[in-house]
Amino acid sequence: MESVTTRFARLQWVPYLVERWSQDDFDVVEDGVIVGRIFCLDAVGPQGRPWMWASGHNDDIRRAAHGYEPTREQAMAAFAKSWRRE
């Protein structure tokens, strides 16, 4: 599967690898390890912010975070900003 590499170093956004729920479901991969997810909640997400991002999928609970954004691109940026925090 083709991944989409962004300007955020070492983070890649690839279609959800396990049991894909929809086209709007992506794993976030760093150095070959799944570290988070970005997906669209459509009607069940907060109004005007259907894209959810969540980090900490690699058992690094110190870096676990989540949020909701209006677009996939904004969710990607929010994830990367959160992930870069130490």
LINMO-V349172 format. One record per residue. SS is DSSP state (H for helix, E for strand, L for the rest). PSI is psi in whole degrees, -180 to 180 (none if undefined). Layout:
SS;PSI  SS;PSI
This chain:
L;144  L;136  L;159  E;110  E;136  L;-177  L;-6  L;111  L;132  L;-4  E;135  E;149  E;111  E;150  E;141  L;124  L;-25  L;-84  L;91  L;121  L;-36  L;176  L;-20  L;44  E;116  E;139  E;149  E;124  E;133  E;124  L;40  L;3  E;133  E;121  E;-4  E;-173  E;149  E;130  E;159  E;129  L;-4  H;-122  H;-18  H;-6  L;172  E;142  L;127  L;-3  E;69  L;-14  E;118  E;140  E;146  E;135  E;171  L;15  L;-4  L;22  L;15  L;80  H;-25  H;-27  H;9  L;133  E;167  E;165  E;176  E;139  E;160  L;-32  L;162  H;-41  H;-39  H;-35  H;-40  H;-44  H;-42  H;-41  H;-51  H;-42  H;-45  H;-40  H;-31  H;-19  L;144  L;none
